[in-house]
Amino acid sequence: MTLKDISNGSAEAILWIVFSLLFVVSIILLSGHGSGLIAGYNTASKEEKERINQKKLCRIVGAGLLPIAVLILVMAIFFETLPSFFVYIFVLFTLLDAVMIIVLANTRTKK
């Protein structure tokens, strides 16, 4: 059973759109800009923002989003042949990546 077999027909287009958005956002963040896109940072108080290195935070989050975007790209390219259990691998990797982003953002970005 492949990803195409378990999808409703529009999943491939959605994968391409999500990949495009994540890729653009990760490039913006890797450049050290776009801190307003990071949940929690844009709502933090001015004192909290002063204790955080904004460029490092952006780069950590951008570097964490890029592998997720690449996995979505792989799913979009090999949509018709990729086994359906790859979704479980994707979810597990995404959860581990999110935990890693959170840990690094809370330990490496302090001034």
All heavy atoms as an XYZ file, in Angstrom:
859
protein
N       0.845     -1.173      0.000
C       0.000      0.000      0.000
C       0.898      1.247      0.000
O       1.839      1.336      0.768
C      -0.905     -0.036      1.232
C      -1.917      1.070      1.233
S      -3.100      0.957      2.570
C      -4.217     -0.242      1.913
N       0.587      2.196     -0.852
C       1.401      3.408     -0.983
C       0.650      4.615     -0.426
O      -0.524      4.523     -0.062
C       1.731      3.675     -2.470
O       0.526      3.955     -3.158
C       2.456      2.499     -3.093
N       1.355      5.747     -0.386
C       0.716      6.983      0.076
C      -0.468      7.349     -0.809
O      -1.487      7.839     -0.324
C       1.725      8.125      0.082
C       2.803      8.093      1.143
C       3.742      9.278      0.967
C       2.209      8.108      2.531
N      -0.343      7.106     -2.100
C      -1.430      7.422     -3.026
C      -2.669      6.595     -2.713
O      -3.793      7.087     -2.822
C      -0.983      7.180     -4.462
C      -2.011      7.605     -5.474
C      -1.500      7.447     -6.878
C      -2.555      7.935     -7.855
N      -2.111      7.858     -9.229
N      -2.467      5.360     -2.294
C      -3.594      4.475     -1.996
C      -4.397      4.958     -0.785
O      -5.602      4.745     -0.714
C      -3.111      3.050     -1.730
C      -2.473      2.412     -2.950
O      -2.810      2.826     -4.086
O      -1.627      1.512     -2.765
N      -3.751      5.586      0.169
C      -4.460      6.005      1.381
C      -4.871      7.471      1.353
O      -5.443      7.973      2.316
C      -3.621      5.730      2.646
C      -2.321      6.524      2.644
C      -3.364      4.248      2.816
C      -1.550      6.468      3.935
N      -4.589      8.169      0.253
C      -4.932      9.601      0.171
C      -6.277      9.779     -0.509
O      -6.835      8.861     -1.105
C      -3.858     10.368     -0.578
O      -3.931     10.068     -1.946
N      -6.763     11.013     -0.451
C      -8.071     11.314     -1.039
C      -7.954     11.981     -2.414
O      -8.942     12.435     -2.943
C      -8.871     12.203     -0.101
C      -8.210     13.540      0.131
O      -7.137     13.809     -0.397
N      -8.833     14.374      0.926
N      -6.759     12.095     -2.938
C      -6.588     12.662     -4.267
C      -5.922     14.029     -4.282
O      -5.186     14.337     -5.197
N      -6.171     14.861     -3.290
C      -5.574     16.193     -3.272
C      -4.350     16.254     -2.356
O      -3.775     17.324     -2.174
C      -6.608     17.225     -2.826
O      -7.027     16.946     -1.508
N      -3.968     15.137     -1.784
C      -2.864     15.116     -0.823
C      -1.536     15.502     -1.464
O      -0.712     16.160     -0.829
C      -2.750     13.743     -0.179
N      -1.326     15.125     -2.703
C      -0.058     15.446     -3.353
C       0.112     16.952     -3.518
O       1.184     17.502     -3.248
C       0.045     14.746     -4.708
C       1.401     14.892     -5.345
C       1.532     14.101     -6.635
O       0.519     13.618     -7.164
O       2.671     13.983     -7.110
N      -0.934     17.629     -3.908
C      -0.877     19.087     -4.049
C      -0.649     19.751     -2.698
O       0.115     20.715     -2.586
C      -2.166     19.604     -4.677
N      -1.280     19.225     -1.677
C      -1.104     19.770     -0.327
C       0.341     19.591      0.133
O       0.917     20.493      0.750
C      -2.098     19.124      0.653
C      -3.521     19.572      0.307
C      -1.761     19.466      2.097
C      -4.608     18.831      1.045
N       0.937     18.447     -0.168
C       2.341     18.220      0.193
C       3.247     19.248     -0.476
O       4.165     19.775      0.156
C       2.774     16.808     -0.198
C       2.266     15.670      0.675
C       2.622     14.327      0.051
C       2.830     15.769      2.079
N       3.011     19.545     -1.743
C       3.831     20.536     -2.447
C       3.664     21.930     -1.850
O       4.628     22.677     -1.705
C       3.506     20.552     -3.941
C       4.131     19.400     -4.668
C       3.495     18.295     -5.150
C       5.514     19.217     -4.963
N       4.399     17.440     -5.728
C       5.657     17.985     -5.636
C       6.655     19.974     -4.731
C       6.868     17.489     -6.074
C       7.877     19.474     -5.177
C       7.974     18.259     -5.837
N       2.444     22.274     -1.481
C       2.190     23.594     -0.884
C       2.862     23.697      0.480
O       3.525     24.697      0.779
C       0.668     23.846     -0.776
C       0.078     24.016     -2.176
C       0.373     25.065      0.093
C      -1.443     23.986     -2.219
N       2.715     22.664      1.310
C       3.328     22.674      2.644
C       4.843     22.703      2.531
O       5.517     23.431      3.273
C       2.843     21.471      3.480
C       3.618     21.339      4.771
C       1.355     21.599      3.769
N       5.401     21.927      1.607
C       6.844     21.966      1.405
C       7.302     23.373      1.039
O       8.280     23.883      1.598
C       7.287     20.991      0.306
C       8.654     21.303     -0.224
C       9.782     21.048      0.547
C       8.817     21.907     -1.466
C      11.054     21.379      0.073
C      10.074     22.224     -1.940
C      11.199     21.962     -1.172
N       6.605     23.996      0.097
C       6.997     25.344     -0.350
C       6.977     26.333      0.806
O       7.919     27.120      0.980
C       6.070     25.834     -1.455
O       6.109     24.952     -2.547
N       5.920     26.309      1.602
C       5.815     27.221      2.735
C       6.906     26.971      3.776
O       7.563     27.913      4.244
C       4.434     27.100      3.382
C       3.271     27.643      2.572
C       1.948     27.305      3.245
C       3.403     29.139      2.387
N       7.112     25.712      4.138
C       8.141     25.396      5.134
C       9.536     25.743      4.631
O      10.376     26.228      5.399
C       8.097     23.917      5.519
C       7.078     23.512      6.564
C       7.140     22.007      6.808
C       7.282     24.249      7.857
N       9.786     25.510      3.359
C      11.100     25.814      2.806
C      11.365     27.309      2.833
O      12.440     27.746      3.256
C      11.206     25.267      1.376
C      12.571     25.441      0.784
C      13.622     24.644      1.199
C      12.803     26.405     -0.184
C      14.887     24.804      0.664
C      14.067     26.572     -0.725
C      15.110     25.774     -0.303
N      10.391     28.104      2.428
C      10.559     29.563      2.423
C      10.753     30.078      3.854
O      11.645     30.889      4.116
C       9.361     30.249      1.734
C       9.364     31.743      1.978
C       9.364     29.946      0.246
N       9.934     29.597      4.782
C      10.052     30.034      6.176
C      11.394     29.626      6.756
O      12.047     30.405      7.474
C       8.883     29.487      7.027
C       9.122     29.690      8.508
C       7.581     30.145      6.612
N      11.861     28.415      6.467
C      13.148     27.979      7.010
C      14.301     28.799      6.432
O      15.245     29.126      7.149
C      13.377     26.485      6.782
O      13.500     26.195      5.417
N      14.237     29.182      5.171
C      15.284     30.030      4.582
C      15.276     31.407      5.233
O      16.335     31.963      5.564
C      15.104     30.132      3.039
C      15.292     28.777      2.387
C      16.044     31.172      2.458
C      16.643     28.130      2.632
N      14.088     31.960      5.449
C      13.990     33.259      6.132
C      14.591     33.167      7.525
O      15.369     34.034      7.942
C      12.521     33.730      6.190
C      12.020     34.086      4.797
C      12.357     34.908      7.141
C      10.521     34.311      4.706
N      14.258     32.113      8.257
C      14.776     31.954      9.617
C      16.274     31.671      9.627
O      16.996     32.168     10.501
C      14.014     30.854     10.349
C      12.564     31.189     10.708
C      11.832     29.951     11.190
C      12.508     32.288     11.744
N      16.752     30.886      8.690
C      18.191     30.604      8.633
C      19.002     31.864      8.346
O      20.164     31.955      8.737
C      18.488     29.544      7.574
C      18.199     28.106      7.995
C      18.318     27.177      6.796
C      19.118     27.665      9.107
N      18.394     32.832      7.693
C      19.093     34.083      7.430
C      19.142     34.982      8.666
O      19.773     36.029      8.636
C      18.437     34.827      6.270
O      17.177     35.319      6.657
N      18.471     34.559      9.742
C      18.488     35.334     10.983
C      17.363     36.322     11.096
O      17.321     37.128     12.013
N      16.429     36.277     10.168
C      15.285     37.188     10.167
C      14.015     36.397     10.455
O      14.029     35.178     10.518
C      15.170     37.897      8.823
C      16.376     38.706      8.487
N      17.458     38.167      7.818
C      16.689     39.990      8.749
C      18.384     39.105      7.664
N      17.944     40.227      8.231
N      12.913     37.079     10.600
C      11.629     36.404     10.751
C      11.332     35.927     12.154
O      10.601     34.955     12.324
N      11.879     36.597     13.154
C      11.624     36.152     14.529
C      10.148     36.270     14.892
O       9.676     35.573     15.786
C      12.469     36.959     15.511
O      12.133     38.330     15.442
N       9.404     37.106     14.192
C       7.979     37.231     14.432
C       7.203     35.986     14.041
O       6.054     35.817     14.432
N       7.826     35.092     13.278
C       7.183     33.841     12.883
C       7.304     32.765     13.952
O       6.667     31.719     13.840
C       7.799     33.333     11.577
C       7.673     34.246     10.360
C       8.502     33.693      9.207
C       6.222     34.388      9.962
N       8.121     32.996     14.960
C       8.350     31.997     16.001
C       7.353     32.212     17.131
O       7.352     33.253     17.784
C       9.792     32.076     16.534
C      10.786     31.842     15.395
C      10.002     31.067     17.650
C      12.220     32.074     15.776
N       6.521     31.209     17.335
C       5.506     31.302     18.389
C       6.190     31.424     19.746
O       7.138     30.716     20.054
C       4.613     30.070     18.365
N       5.715     32.308     20.548
C       6.278     32.522     21.870
C       7.257     33.665     21.903
O       7.234     34.464     22.831
N       8.100     33.760     20.890
C       9.067     34.859     20.871
C       8.377     36.176     20.543
O       8.664     37.198     21.155
C      10.193     34.596     19.872
C      11.244     35.691     19.896
C      12.175     35.741     20.922
C      11.272     36.683     18.923
C      13.121     36.753     20.968
C      12.217     37.686     18.958
C      13.142     37.716     19.982
O      14.072     38.720     20.038
N       7.459     36.136     19.589
C       6.795     37.380     19.198
C       5.829     37.881     20.265
O       5.434     39.037     20.241
C       6.087     37.238     17.852
C       5.003     36.192     17.877
O       4.842     35.465     18.846
N       4.268     36.087     16.790
N       5.443     37.026     21.221
C       4.562     37.458     22.303
C       5.308     37.677     23.614
O       4.697     38.032     24.611
C       3.444     36.425     22.531
O       4.029     35.171     22.868
C       2.574     36.286     21.295
N       6.614     37.457     23.603
C       7.403     37.626     24.825
C       7.528     39.103     25.179
O       7.466     39.982     24.310
C       8.794     37.020     24.643
N       7.737     39.346     26.449
C       7.912     40.734     26.884
C       9.271     41.249     26.415
O      10.149     40.481     26.021
C       7.823     40.822     28.403
O       8.914     40.158     28.991
N       9.436     42.552     26.492
C      10.682     43.169     26.041
C      11.865     42.675     26.869
O      12.948     42.442     26.334
C      10.561     44.691     26.127
C      11.686     45.424     25.472
C      11.413     46.911     25.407
C      12.523     47.577     24.629
N      12.263     48.980     24.373
N      11.654     42.472     28.167
C      12.728     41.980     29.041
C      13.142     40.560     28.665
O      14.328     40.220     28.686
C      12.284     42.014     30.512
C      12.030     43.407     31.058
C      10.630     43.922     30.702
O       9.702     43.104     30.511
O      10.485     45.150     30.590
N      12.142     39.718     28.346
C      12.463     38.348     27.939
C      13.205     38.322     26.603
O      14.127     37.534     26.418
C      11.186     37.520     27.840
C      10.537     37.233     29.179
C       9.193     36.551     29.030
O       8.507     36.761     28.000
O       8.811     35.834     29.956
N      12.801     39.192     25.690
C      13.456     39.243     24.380
C      14.905     39.707     24.500
O      15.755     39.282     23.717
C      12.698     40.167     23.432
C      11.406     39.580     22.927
C      10.727     40.522     21.955
C       9.436     39.937     21.434
N       8.767     40.822     20.489
N      15.189     40.556     25.464
C      16.557     41.039     25.657
C      17.490     39.949     26.161
O      18.693     40.023     25.969
C      16.562     42.228     26.622
C      15.964     43.482     26.020
C      15.847     44.617     27.021
O      16.199     44.423     28.208
O      15.385     45.705     26.623
N      16.947     38.909     26.793
C      17.765     37.813     27.318
C      18.021     36.718     26.287
O      18.736     35.757     26.566
C      17.094     37.194     28.549
C      17.133     38.110     29.759
C      16.541     37.446     30.955
N      15.088     37.639     30.887
C      14.187     36.853     31.440
N      14.576     35.785     32.102
N      12.917     37.100     31.335
N      17.440     36.861     25.106
C      17.549     35.823     24.074
C      18.282     36.377     22.859
O      18.007     37.486     22.398
C      16.143     35.334     23.668
C      15.454     34.674     24.856
C      16.216     34.381     22.491
C      14.015     34.310     24.604
N      19.211     35.595     22.338
C      19.904     35.947     21.103
C      18.970     35.634     19.938
O      18.743     34.477     19.593
C      21.206     35.148     20.996
C      22.042     35.574     19.819
O      21.530     36.030     18.799
N      23.339     35.411     19.956
N      18.429     36.676     19.344
C      17.408     36.529     18.314
C      17.923     35.786     17.086
O      17.248     34.910     16.549
C      16.893     37.904     17.908
C      15.856     37.874     16.825
C      15.421     39.267     16.395
O      15.684     40.235     17.077
N      14.772     39.347     15.259
N      19.109     36.098     16.631
C      19.657     35.438     15.429
C      19.875     33.949     15.658
O      19.576     33.134     14.788
C      20.948     36.110     14.992
C      20.715     37.466     14.348
C      21.880     37.813     13.456
C      21.683     39.151     12.820
N      20.908     39.093     11.604
N      20.400     33.581     16.838
C      20.594     32.155     17.140
C      19.264     31.424     17.185
O      19.150     30.303     16.685
C      21.320     31.985     18.476
C      22.805     31.997     18.389
C      23.385     31.603     19.732
C      24.885     31.610     19.698
N      25.463     31.236     20.981
N      18.274     32.053     17.806
C      16.951     31.430     17.887
C      16.379     31.202     16.500
O      15.883     30.110     16.194
C      16.008     32.304     18.718
C      14.576     31.802     18.842
C      14.538     30.471     19.580
C      13.711     32.834     19.538
N      16.472     32.207     15.647
C      15.974     32.069     14.278
C      16.698     30.956     13.536
O      16.074     30.152     12.839
C      16.121     33.388     13.527
S      14.993     34.668     14.061
N      17.990     30.896     13.692
C      18.770     29.868     12.979
C      18.470     28.469     13.493
O      18.422     27.512     12.713
C      20.247     30.198     13.066
C      20.570     31.404     12.215
C      22.037     31.672     12.113
N      22.236     32.828     11.240
C      23.013     33.838     11.528
N      23.687     33.851     12.659
N      23.127     34.851     10.700
N      18.269     28.316     14.796
C      17.947     27.000     15.355
C      16.587     26.527     14.837
O      16.439     25.382     14.407
C      17.985     27.037     16.896
C      19.428     27.103     17.379
C      17.277     25.828     17.501
C      19.579     27.356     18.866
N      15.602     27.404     14.865
C      14.273     27.021     14.395
C      14.300     26.764     12.883
O      13.704     25.801     12.400
C      13.228     28.092     14.773
C      11.869     27.763     14.181
C      13.127     28.223     16.289
N      15.012     27.593     12.135
C      15.116     27.386     10.689
C      15.811     26.079     10.345
O      15.392     25.354      9.443
N      16.869     25.765     11.091
C      17.584     24.505     10.857
C      16.727     23.311     11.253
O      16.883     22.219     10.690
C      18.891     24.495     11.642
N      15.830     23.492     12.184
C      14.934     22.405     12.569
C      13.797     22.204     11.576
O      13.324     21.087     11.385
N      13.359     23.270     10.945
C      12.273     23.155      9.967
C      12.739     22.578      8.631
O      11.963     21.934      7.930
C      11.640     24.524      9.719
C      10.748     25.085     10.801
C      10.225     26.456     10.397
C       9.589     24.163     11.108
N      13.986     22.802      8.296
C      14.488     22.363      6.997
C      14.415     20.839      6.800
O      13.947     20.387      5.742
C      15.904     22.881      6.780
C      16.420     22.859      5.357
C      15.491     23.625      4.429
C      17.807     23.439      5.295
N      14.832     20.007      7.758
C      14.695     18.556      7.540
C      13.243     18.098      7.404
O      12.953     17.172      6.647
C      15.329     17.924      8.779
C      16.101     18.986      9.436
C      15.545     20.289      8.998
N      12.334     18.770      8.098
C      10.919     18.430      7.958
C      10.456     18.773      6.544
O       9.738     17.997      5.906
C      10.077     19.165      9.022
C      10.464     18.675     10.418
C       8.587     18.950      8.774
C       9.864     19.472     11.543
N      10.885     19.917      6.035
C      10.535     20.305      4.672
C      11.098     19.303      3.662
O      10.426     18.947      2.692
C      11.056     21.709      4.375
N      12.307     18.830      3.900
C      12.921     17.853      2.985
C      12.144     16.539      3.008
O      11.924     15.923      1.957
C      14.411     17.642      3.340
C      14.985     16.463      2.587
C      15.200     18.911      3.051
N      11.712     16.098      4.185
C      10.912     14.867      4.247
C       9.580     15.028      3.521
O       9.115     14.099      2.857
C      10.664     14.466      5.702
C      11.781     13.717      6.396
C      11.412     13.423      7.846
C      12.093     12.427      5.678
N       8.980     16.193      3.632
C       7.734     16.447      2.898
C       8.003     16.456      1.398
O       7.202     15.951      0.613
C       7.084     17.758      3.380
C       6.591     17.591      4.814
C       5.925     18.154      2.468
C       6.063     18.842      5.449
N       9.146     16.997      0.998
C       9.531     16.967     -0.415
C       9.678     15.527     -0.902
O       9.213     15.173     -1.990
C      10.834     17.737     -0.626
C      11.412     17.719     -2.032
C      10.480     18.428     -3.006
C      12.791     18.349     -2.046
N      10.315     14.688     -0.098
C      10.465     13.270     -0.460
C       9.093     12.619     -0.614
O       8.852     11.862     -1.555
C      11.325     12.532      0.598
C      11.252     11.031      0.427
C      12.761     13.013      0.529
N       8.183     12.933      0.311
C       6.838     12.364      0.203
C       6.118     12.853     -1.044
O       5.374     12.100     -1.678
C       6.010     12.696      1.452
C       6.412     11.897      2.659
S       5.230     11.932      4.022
C       5.211     13.646      4.473
N       6.332     14.119     -1.419
C       5.676     14.657     -2.613
C       6.256     14.054     -3.892
O       5.510     13.713     -4.812
C       5.815     16.175     -2.637
N       7.573     13.897     -3.932
C       8.213     13.352     -5.139
C       7.869     11.879     -5.333
O       7.535     11.439     -6.435
C       9.743     13.552     -5.075
C      10.079     15.036     -5.196
C      10.435     12.746     -6.171
C      11.541     15.355     -4.973
N       7.938     11.115     -4.257
C       7.705      9.668     -4.344
C       6.307      9.290     -3.866
O       6.100      8.206     -3.307
C       8.768      8.924     -3.540
C      10.159      9.167     -4.036
C      11.047      9.930     -3.298
C      10.566      8.665     -5.249
C      12.326     10.166     -3.749
C      11.844      8.897     -5.720
C      12.732      9.655     -4.969
N       5.345     10.161     -4.089
C       3.989      9.991     -3.592
C       3.355      8.689     -4.067
O       2.656      8.013     -3.319
C       3.136     11.186     -4.026
C       1.750     11.171     -3.504
C       1.495     11.410     -2.166
C       0.674     10.921     -4.351
C       0.209     11.403     -1.677
C      -0.618     10.917     -3.869
C      -0.846     11.158     -2.532
N       3.601      8.335     -5.313
C       2.944      7.152     -5.879
C       3.629      5.839     -5.513
O       3.016      4.778     -5.639
C       2.855      7.295     -7.394
C       1.957      8.440     -7.808
C       1.773      8.518     -9.304
O       2.193      7.592    -10.016
O       1.192      9.522     -9.759
N       4.870      5.898     -5.058
C       5.589      4.655     -4.781
C       5.998      4.479     -3.324
O       6.361      3.377     -2.924
C       6.868      4.578     -5.645
O       7.685      5.710     -5.356
C       6.524      4.552     -7.118
N       5.939      5.533     -2.532
C       6.383      5.464     -1.139
C       5.388      4.654     -0.317
O       4.184      4.887     -0.381
C       6.513      6.876     -0.577
C       7.435      7.089      0.598
C       8.868      6.716      0.233
C       7.398      8.532      1.034
N       5.873      3.700      0.477
C       4.960      2.906      1.309
C       4.217      3.779      2.326
O       4.744      4.781      2.798
C       5.880      1.921      2.031
C       7.176      1.971      1.321
C       7.260      3.286      0.629
N       3.027      3.374      2.660
C       2.193      4.175      3.554
C       2.776      4.270      4.965
O       2.504      5.235      5.674
C       0.784      3.615      3.609
O       0.799      2.281      4.075
N       3.596      3.296      5.396
C       4.165      3.364      6.743
C       5.181      4.498      6.887
O       5.589      4.835      7.990
C       4.793      2.035      7.165
C       6.087      1.698      6.470
C       7.291      2.184      6.944
C       6.087      0.884      5.362
C       8.487      1.883      6.314
C       7.270      0.564      4.724
C       8.469      1.080      5.199
N       5.566      5.115      5.767
C       6.473      6.258      5.833
C       5.848      7.415      6.613
O       6.558      8.234      7.187
C       6.872      6.713      4.427
C       7.971      7.737      4.413
C       9.291      7.352      4.594
C       7.689      9.083      4.255
C      10.310      8.284      4.605
C       8.698     10.029      4.262
C      10.018      9.626      4.444
N       4.535      7.465      6.655
C       3.846      8.505      7.431
C       4.222      8.380      8.902
O       4.442      9.379      9.587
C       2.319      8.405      7.236
C       1.583      9.355      8.158
C       1.960      8.671      5.787
N       4.312      7.161      9.414
C       4.702      6.952     10.810
C       6.135      7.406     11.058
O       6.433      8.009     12.086
C       4.550      5.479     11.204
C       3.131      4.988     11.132
C       2.765      4.003     10.225
C       2.142      5.523     11.953
C       1.461      3.543     10.154
C       0.844      5.080     11.890
C       0.512      4.088     10.996
O      -0.781      3.656     10.918
N       7.010      7.127     10.107
C       8.401      7.586     10.212
C       8.438      9.114     10.218
O       9.155      9.728     11.014
C       9.247      7.010      9.055
C       9.328      5.490      9.180
C      10.633      7.634      9.016
C       9.900      4.797      7.974
N       7.657      9.726      9.352
C       7.602     11.184      9.279
C       7.113     11.787     10.597
O       7.687     12.752     11.096
C       6.702     11.623      8.121
C       6.455     13.099      8.090
C       7.439     13.965      7.667
C       5.241     13.623      8.508
C       7.229     15.338      7.649
C       5.021     14.983      8.492
C       6.016     15.844      8.062
N       6.056     11.230     11.152
C       5.505     11.755     12.412
C       6.511     11.594     13.540
O       6.733     12.528     14.328
C       4.166     11.066     12.749
C       3.709     11.400     14.162
C       3.096     11.457     11.741
N       7.150     10.447     13.642
C       8.148     10.217     14.689
C       9.320     11.181     14.540
O       9.752     11.806     15.516
C       8.651      8.772     14.644
C       9.710      8.403     15.668
C       9.145      8.507     17.083
C      10.236      7.012     15.406
N       9.822     11.341     13.319
C      10.931     12.257     13.081
C      10.536     13.693     13.405
O      11.317     14.438     13.999
C      11.406     12.166     11.624
C      12.543     13.086     11.331
C      13.836     12.728     11.647
C      12.316     14.337     10.758
C      14.894     13.584     11.395
C      13.362     15.201     10.508
C      14.655     14.823     10.829
N       9.332     14.092     13.032
C       8.865     15.448     13.301
C       8.770     15.710     14.798
O       9.166     16.777     15.279
C       7.503     15.699     12.618
O       7.652     15.474     11.221
C       7.014     17.105     12.862
N       8.248     14.754     15.557
C       8.166     14.909     17.009
C       9.552     15.010     17.645
O       9.788     15.874     18.504
C       7.383     13.757     17.630
C       5.884     13.741     17.339
C       5.264     12.459     17.860
C       5.210     14.959     17.930
N      10.465     14.153     17.222
C      11.834     14.207     17.755
C      12.515     15.522     17.374
O      13.228     16.120     18.187
C      12.647     13.020     17.255
C      12.243     11.652     17.796
C      13.041     10.555     17.091
C      12.436     11.592     19.296
N      12.289     15.976     16.161
C      12.860     17.240     15.698
C      12.295     18.405     16.501
O      13.034     19.323     16.879
C      12.583     17.419     14.210
C      13.390     18.551     13.603
O      14.580     18.690     13.940
O      12.819     19.294     12.771
N      11.004     18.379     16.776
C      10.381     19.453     17.563
C      10.959     19.498     18.980
O      11.243     20.583     19.508
C       8.872     19.265     17.615
N      11.158     18.334     19.583
C      11.763     18.289     20.920
C      13.178     18.843     20.870
O      13.584     19.619     21.744
C      11.742     16.844     21.475
C      12.595     16.720     22.717
C      10.315     16.413     21.767
N      13.928     18.483     19.844
C      15.297     18.974     19.702
C      15.314     20.497     19.514
O      16.154     21.181     20.102
C      15.985     18.285     18.518
C      17.459     18.584     18.432
S      18.293     17.622     17.165
C      17.636     18.374     15.699
N      14.397     21.021     18.734
C      14.319     22.471     18.538
C      14.032     23.158     19.863
O      14.661     24.171     20.201
C      13.237     22.834     17.499
C      13.642     22.380     16.111
C      12.967     24.332     17.495
C      12.531     22.487     15.082
N      13.104     22.634     20.625
C      12.734     23.234     21.916
C      13.911     23.218     22.880
O      14.212     24.226     23.529
C      11.508     22.519     22.511
C      10.273     22.820     21.662
C      11.274     22.949     23.957
C       9.077     21.955     21.997
N      14.589     22.081     22.961
C      15.732     21.970     23.877
C      16.842     22.934     23.466
O      17.386     23.671     24.299
C      16.253     20.517     23.933
C      17.581     20.431     24.644
C      15.221     19.621     24.612
N      17.191     22.948     22.195
C      18.258     23.843     21.730
C      17.870     25.311     21.875
O      18.703     26.140     22.254
C      18.613     23.536     20.275
C      19.351     22.227     20.047
C      19.513     21.971     18.558
C      20.691     22.233     20.741
N      16.627     25.635     21.598
C      16.179     27.028     21.717
C      16.219     27.501     23.163
O      16.473     28.669     23.424
C      14.774     27.179     21.152
N      15.997     26.602     24.091
C      16.007     26.991     25.502
C      17.383     26.937     26.141
O      17.558     27.465     27.236
C      15.034     26.113     26.301
C      13.599     26.488     26.057
O      13.260     27.655     26.014
N      12.759     25.500     25.876
N      18.336     26.296     25.495
C      19.682     26.205     26.097
C      20.743     27.027     25.357
O      21.631     27.566     25.986
C      20.152     24.732     26.134
O      20.138     24.187     24.809
C      19.256     23.900     27.041
N      20.645     27.131     24.047
C      21.702     27.767     23.261
C      21.467     29.234     22.943
O      22.368     29.879     22.402
C      21.881     27.026     21.935
C      22.178     25.572     22.066
C      23.602     25.346     22.265
N      23.854     23.913     22.381
C      25.030     23.407     22.556
N      26.065     24.209     22.621
N      25.186     22.118     22.665
N      20.281     29.750     23.232
C      19.979     31.103     22.795
C      20.061     32.150     23.907
O      19.776     33.310     23.669
C      18.576     31.172     22.169
O      17.618     30.779     23.138
C      18.490     30.277     20.954
N      20.452     31.748     25.094
C      20.546     32.702     26.190
C      21.766     33.597     25.983
O      22.821     33.162     25.561
C      20.688     31.983     27.542
C      19.592     30.988     27.829
C      18.271     31.653     28.052
C      17.235     30.585     28.395
N      15.910     30.975     28.175
N      21.603     34.888     26.288
C      22.732     35.834     26.168
C      23.612     35.753     27.389
O      23.235     35.446     28.464
C      22.206     37.256     26.011
C      21.687     37.528     24.631
C      21.343     38.994     24.490
C      20.834     39.293     23.102
N      20.445     40.656     22.934
